[in-house]
Amino acid sequence: MKKIILPFSLVLSFSMAHAAENFGKLTLAESSARPLKSVVAEYKEGSATPVLVKGTVKKVCEKEGCWMTLEDGGEQVRVFFKNHSFVVTNKLKDKTALAEGLLTKKVRSVSDQKHLLKDAGESAQAIDAVKADKIFYEFEATGIKAL
């Protein structure tokens, strides 16, 4: 009986470790993945077509894993997970990943920027330096895959 259990447990632990690299659900073919920078550069207002982007995970929410930042070629977006249907692990930090979902362009007011900087523990000098609204991009993901 021990001879059967050991190989089965190894297969089970391998498949569980492999499954941990996928979060949510990807429906688009991996071959359709595009660099995040090019998707941002070609952004069309109001587009509701899901895209598959590729970039490097730079930050992951330390508290719950409920968001991450993805970067490519100097372009960085905050990635949220649709309907909070999944979370990611901090182990994704500095890994290349695919994210499927929708990119949106937003404007952050001066007061919102200052609030976020204050929450992040930034200096009074950094907070006072904010003088104008800021255009930024967010990504609402339905799936993430670490590569």
C-alpha positions in Angstrom: 0.0 0.0 0.0 2.9 2.4 0.8 4.2 2.0 -2.7 1.0 3.3 -4.2 0.5 6.2 -1.7 4.0 7.8 -2.2 3.8 8.3 -6.0 0.2 9.5 -5.7 1.2 12.1 -3.1 4.1 13.3 -5.2 1.8 13.8 -8.2 -0.8 15.5 -6.0 1.7 17.9 -4.5 3.2 18.8 -7.9 -0.2 19.5 -9.4 -1.1 21.7 -6.4 2.1 23.7 -6.7 1.5 24.1 -10.5 -2.1 25.2 -9.9 -0.9 27.9 -7.5 0.6 29.8 -10.4 -2.8 30.5 -11.9 -5.3 32.8 -10.4 -8.8 33.4 -11.7 -9.5 32.2 -15.2 -7.7 32.9 -18.5 -9.8 32.4 -21.6 -7.6 34.0 -24.3 -4.8 32.1 -26.0 -1.4 32.8 -24.4 -0.1 33.4 -27.9 -2.3 36.6 -28.0 -0.5 38.2 -25.1 0.8 41.7 -25.8 3.3 43.8 -23.9 1.5 46.0 -21.4 3.3 49.1 -22.7 1.9 48.6 -26.2 -1.6 48.0 -25.0 -1.5 51.3 -23.0 0.0 53.2 -26.0 -2.9 51.9 -28.2 -5.7 52.4 -25.6 -9.0 53.4 -27.1 -11.5 55.1 -24.7 -14.5 52.9 -23.9 -13.1 49.7 -25.3 -14.8 46.7 -23.7 -12.7 44.0 -25.4 -10.7 41.9 -23.0 -6.9 41.8 -23.7 -4.1 39.6 -22.5 -1.1 41.6 -21.3 2.3 40.6 -20.3 4.5 42.4 -17.7 6.5 42.1 -14.5 4.7 42.1 -11.1 6.3 44.9 -9.1 4.0 45.0 -6.0 1.4 42.9 -4.4 -1.0 44.0 -1.7 0.7 42.9 1.5 -2.5 42.7 3.5 -4.8 40.5 1.3 -3.3 40.0 -2.1 -6.3 41.9 -3.5 -4.3 44.0 -6.1 -0.9 44.1 -7.8 1.1 46.4 -10.0 2.2 45.2 -13.4 5.1 47.0 -15.3 6.5 46.8 -18.8 8.9 49.2 -20.5 8.4 52.0 -17.9 4.6 51.7 -18.0 2.9 50.6 -14.8 -0.7 49.9 -14.0 -2.5 48.8 -10.9 -4.3 45.5 -11.4 -7.5 44.8 -9.5 -9.4 41.5 -9.6 -12.9 41.5 -11.1 -15.5 41.3 -8.3 -12.8 40.4 -5.8 -13.2 36.9 -7.1 -9.6 35.9 -6.4 -6.5 37.1 -4.7 -2.8 36.5 -5.6 0.2 35.6 -3.5 3.1 37.8 -2.7 5.3 35.2 -4.3 4.4 36.8 -7.7 6.6 39.8 -7.0 9.3 40.2 -9.6 7.9 37.4 -11.8 6.7 37.8 -15.3 2.9 37.3 -15.5 0.0 37.4 -17.9 -3.2 39.3 -17.0 -6.4 39.0 -18.8 -9.1 41.7 -18.5 -10.0 45.3 -19.3 -7.7 48.4 -19.3 -9.3 51.7 -18.3 -8.0 55.2 -18.2 -8.8 57.3 -15.2 -8.1 60.7 -13.6 -6.9 60.9 -10.0 -7.6 64.3 -8.3 -5.0 66.2 -6.3 -6.8 65.4 -3.1 -7.0 61.7 -3.9 -3.3 61.6 -4.8 -2.4 63.3 -1.5 -4.6 60.9 0.4 -2.9 57.9 -1.1 0.6 59.4 -0.4 -0.4 60.1 3.2 -1.7 56.5 3.6 1.6 55.2 2.1 3.6 57.2 4.7 5.2 59.6 2.3 6.8 62.8 3.5 5.0 66.1 3.8 7.3 67.4 1.0 6.2 64.7 -1.4 2.5 65.3 -0.5 2.8 69.1 -1.0 4.5 68.6 -4.4 1.3 67.2 -5.9 -0.3 70.2 -7.8 -2.3 68.7 -10.7 -4.7 65.9 -11.4 -3.0 62.8 -12.8 -4.0 60.5 -15.6 -3.4 56.8 -14.9 -4.5 53.4 -16.1 -6.1 50.5 -14.1 -6.6 47.0 -15.2 -9.5 44.8 -14.1 -8.3 41.2 -14.4 -10.4 38.1 -14.7 -7.3 35.9 -14.6 -3.5 36.0 -13.8 -0.9 33.5 -14.8 2.7 33.5 -13.6 5.2 32.5 -16.2 
